[in-house]
Amino acid sequence: MSTASDHIASHKLGPLGAEPELSEMSQMVQQTVHRYAEEVMRPIGVKLDRMTPEEAIARGSPYWEARDMYVKLGFGVDGLMELEPAERAKTMCILFEELGWGDSGLAISFGAGLLPAVMSVMLGNTFCRGLAPDAKLGCWAITEPDHGSDMLDANGMILHPQGSYGRPNCVATLRGDEVIINGQKSAWVSNGIIAEVCILYCAADSGEGADTKHGAVIVVPMDAEGVSRGKPLDKVGQRALNQGEIFFENVRLSKEHILAGPEQYLDAVYAIHTFANAIMGTVFTGAARAAFELALSYAHERKQGGLPIIRHQAVAARLFHMFRKVEAARALTHRVVHYNFTAAQPSLHAAMTAKITATQTAFEVANDALQIFCGNGLTREYPIEKIWRDARASLIEDGCNEVLAIKGGYYLIDPELL
């Protein structure tokens, strides 16, 4: 008597699903980073998840081992930027998907750590690039205690006509040959407590009062006099990612530290937001894939009703939809990153589609995976509850998805049709 198993095709997809055959370089990147993600990131991510925030960033913490080993992999900013744009897009998609597969909190830490260097190279500023070599961990300080996702809306697209953003929490005063920074950035600065260099986005005062639309982008060495930090944030998810407040008290720097002045500020916000949202898309495609793969493996092992649960139709159908969503998130993210790296003008709202789709997919797939693990999924003995918590945080970071959708929708407005 034949069984359903007799009629199951044995064809298996590659490590990145229904992805066309990778180039030799892309295969090398995927295999190298996957091995690092599996052997280093996953076990260290679990350790950090169970530590206090203070323990996780202390010298001797396994975080620094993971960070040092990542730097040694050699995926530096200059090397990535020297690649032909399409190859750079593919490489960065593979790199950050595998890092997200390993541990999304560590992946975001490493990604945020590159931002001062990336933006310095993109804007052609050799002085600022010198302040942010690859070996120095960076951070991106933009959100403020009173102005969260609003800071990503520097052009005021979603500001209500009767609304007011109020006084900024952090202001850079541009005076003569120096810049003087006062105020604070919120507790959500990724790597905020441990970074060595900061790319600061804040309001600027050129003599006529602080202006959030004409702000300044400043590369700040974190050992500069007047820079201090709060406590590391204690969070539900992405506990491997250090986050915390940064305070600036009469921090005086030469104007050479200004990466973008008031006239370039809106373009600089657009550029970094476009890059960051695309990276979020790749990282959480990886997190979604991790949740799916764990659930698929468990469904072959766990028995209920006398059979592995994958033989139950409800479980098989659930797994298929999880697989479908991961494939869709990867396809969209790769398409967007390729477009933004090769187009004359990158698209922020396209990057937003990647961020929102991948993060929503990661949470939905992790939630379905937890259901497949059932009671076991609620315990720390299994990894899925951690991925579920990590994915939940992604719906908020780098602009909460609801605000991004409003802003992205406004980018769809065609004035000629109004």
MODAHU-V278558 format. One record per pair of residues at least 6 apart in sequence whose C-alpha atoms are under 8 Angstrom apart, sorted by the first residue. I is the first residue (numbers start at 1). J is the second residue. Records with the same first field share a line. If there is no record, write none. Layout:
I = J + J
This chain:
17 = 327
18 = 327
26 = 90 + 91 + 94
29 = 91 + 94 + 95
30 = 94 + 95 + 98
33 = 95 + 98 + 99
34 = 98 + 99 + 102
36 = 70
37 = 98 + 99 + 101 + 102 + 103
38 = 102
40 = 66
41 = 66 + 99 + 102 + 103 + 106
42 = 102 + 103
44 = 62 + 63 + 66
45 = 103 + 105 + 106 + 240
47 = 62
48 = 56 + 62 + 63 + 239 + 240
49 = 238 + 239 + 240
52 = 234
53 = 232 + 233 + 234 + 239 + 242
54 = 232
55 = 61
56 = 62 + 63 + 240 + 242
57 = 63 + 64 + 194 + 242
63 = 240
67 = 110
71 = 134 + 135
76 = 134
77 = 114 + 117 + 118 + 134
78 = 121
80 = 88 + 91 + 92
81 = 88
85 = 338 + 341 + 342
86 = 338 + 341 + 342
88 = 341
89 = 334 + 337 + 338 + 341
90 = 334 + 337 + 338
93 = 279 + 282 + 333 + 334 + 337
94 = 282
96 = 107 + 279 + 282 + 283 + 286
97 = 282 + 283 + 284 + 285 + 286 + 287
98 = 283 + 286
99 = 106 + 107 + 283 + 286
100 = 106 + 107 + 108 + 282 + 283 + 284 + 285 + 286 + 287
101 = 283 + 284 + 285 + 286 + 287 + 288 + 289 + 290
102 = 286 + 287 + 290
103 = 287
104 = 238 + 283 + 284 + 286 + 287 + 390
105 = 238 + 239 + 240 + 241 + 390
106 = 238 + 240 + 241
107 = 283
108 = 190 + 241 + 280 + 283
109 = 190 + 191 + 241 + 242
110 = 137
111 = 279
112 = 138 + 139 + 140 + 190 + 191
113 = 136 + 137 + 138 + 139 + 140 + 191 + 195
114 = 134 + 137 + 138 + 139
115 = 138 + 139 + 140 + 199 + 272
116 = 129 + 132 + 138 + 139 + 140 + 197 + 198 + 199 + 219
117 = 128 + 129 + 132 + 133 + 134 + 138
119 = 272
120 = 126 + 128 + 129 + 259
121 = 129
123 = 259
125 = 259
127 = 256 + 257
128 = 219 + 256 + 257 + 259
131 = 197 + 219 + 221
132 = 138 + 197
136 = 195 + 196 + 197
137 = 191 + 194 + 195 + 196 + 197
138 = 191 + 195 + 196 + 197 + 198 + 199
139 = 189 + 190 + 191 + 192 + 195 + 196 + 197 + 198 + 199
140 = 189 + 190 + 192 + 198 + 199 + 200 + 201
141 = 185 + 186 + 189 + 190 + 192 + 198 + 199 + 200 + 201
142 = 151 + 152 + 185 + 189 + 200 + 201 + 202
143 = 149 + 150 + 151 + 152 + 185 + 186 + 188 + 189
144 = 151 + 168 + 169 + 170 + 184 + 185 + 186
145 = 169 + 184 + 185 + 186 + 187
146 = 168 + 169
147 = 165 + 168 + 169
148 = 399
149 = 398 + 399 + 400 + 403
150 = 165
152 = 269 + 273 + 399
153 = 407
154 = 212 + 213 + 266 + 269
155 = 213 + 266
156 = 213
157 = 407 + 410
158 = 406 + 407 + 410
168 = 203 + 210 + 212
169 = 183 + 184 + 185
170 = 181 + 182 + 183 + 184 + 185 + 202 + 203 + 248
171 = 181 + 182 + 183 + 202 + 203 + 204 + 205 + 210
172 = 179 + 180 + 181 + 182 + 202 + 203 + 204 + 205 + 215 + 216
173 = 179 + 180 + 181 + 204 + 205 + 206 + 207
174 = 180 + 204 + 205 + 206 + 207
175 = 206 + 207
177 = 254 + 255
178 = 252 + 253 + 254 + 255
179 = 251 + 252 + 253 + 254 + 255
180 = 250 + 251 + 252 + 253
181 = 248 + 249 + 250 + 251 + 252
182 = 247 + 248 + 249 + 250 + 251
183 = 247 + 248 + 249
184 = 245 + 246 + 247 + 248
185 = 245 + 246 + 247
186 = 244 + 245 + 246
187 = 230 + 232 + 233 + 243 + 244 + 245 + 246
188 = 233 + 243 + 244 + 245
189 = 243 + 244 + 245 + 246
190 = 241 + 242 + 243 + 244
191 = 241 + 242 + 243 + 244
192 = 229 + 242 + 243 + 244 + 245 + 246
193 = 229 + 230 + 231 + 232 + 242 + 243 + 244 + 245 + 246
194 = 242
195 = 222
196 = 221 + 222 + 223
197 = 219 + 220 + 221 + 222
198 = 218 + 219 + 220 + 221 + 222
199 = 217 + 218 + 219 + 220
200 = 216 + 217 + 218 + 219 + 220
201 = 215 + 216 + 217 + 218 + 269
202 = 212 + 215 + 216 + 217
203 = 210 + 211 + 212 + 213 + 214 + 215 + 216
204 = 210 + 211 + 212 + 214 + 215 + 216 + 262
205 = 211 + 215
213 = 262 + 265 + 266
214 = 261 + 262 + 263 + 264 + 265 + 266
215 = 261 + 262 + 265 + 266
216 = 258 + 259 + 260 + 261 + 262 + 265
217 = 258 + 259 + 260 + 261 + 265 + 268
218 = 257 + 258 + 259 + 260
219 = 257 + 258 + 259
220 = 257
224 = 251
225 = 251 + 252
226 = 247 + 248 + 249 + 250 + 251
227 = 246 + 247 + 248 + 249 + 251
228 = 246 + 247 + 248
229 = 244 + 245 + 246 + 247
230 = 244 + 245 + 246 + 247
231 = 244 + 245
232 = 242 + 243 + 244 + 245
233 = 242 + 243 + 244
236 = 389 + 390 + 393
237 = 386 + 389 + 390 + 391 + 392 + 393
238 = 389 + 390 + 393
239 = 390
260 = 268
270 = 348
271 = 346 + 348
273 = 348 + 398
274 = 346 + 347 + 348 + 349 + 351 + 352
275 = 351
276 = 398
277 = 351 + 352 + 354 + 355 + 398
278 = 333 + 336 + 337 + 351 + 352 + 354 + 355
279 = 355
280 = 354 + 355 + 358 + 359
281 = 329 + 333 + 351 + 354 + 355 + 356 + 357 + 358 + 359
282 = 330 + 333 + 334 + 358
284 = 358 + 359 + 361 + 362 + 391 + 394
285 = 326 + 329 + 330 + 358 + 359 + 361 + 362
287 = 362 + 387 + 391
288 = 326 + 358 + 361 + 362 + 363 + 365 + 366
289 = 323 + 326 + 362
291 = 362 + 365 + 366 + 369 + 384 + 387
292 = 319 + 322 + 323 + 365 + 366 + 369
294 = 369 + 384
295 = 319 + 369 + 370 + 372 + 373
296 = 310 + 319
298 = 373
299 = 308 + 309 + 310 + 315 + 372 + 373
300 = 308 + 309 + 310
301 = 308 + 309
302 = 308 + 309
303 = 309
309 = 315
310 = 316
315 = 372
318 = 368
322 = 365 + 368
325 = 361 + 365
326 = 358 + 361 + 362
329 = 354 + 357 + 358 + 361
330 = 358
332 = 354
333 = 351 + 354 + 355 + 358
336 = 350 + 351 + 354
337 = 351
339 = 346
340 = 346 + 347
348 = 408
349 = 407 + 408 + 409 + 411
352 = 404 + 405 + 408
356 = 395 + 401 + 404
359 = 391 + 394 + 395
360 = 395
362 = 391
363 = 388 + 391 + 392
366 = 384 + 387 + 388 + 391
367 = 388
369 = 384
370 = 377 + 378 + 384 + 385 + 388
371 = 377
376 = 382
377 = 383 + 384 + 385
378 = 384 + 385
379 = 385
380 = 386
395 = 401
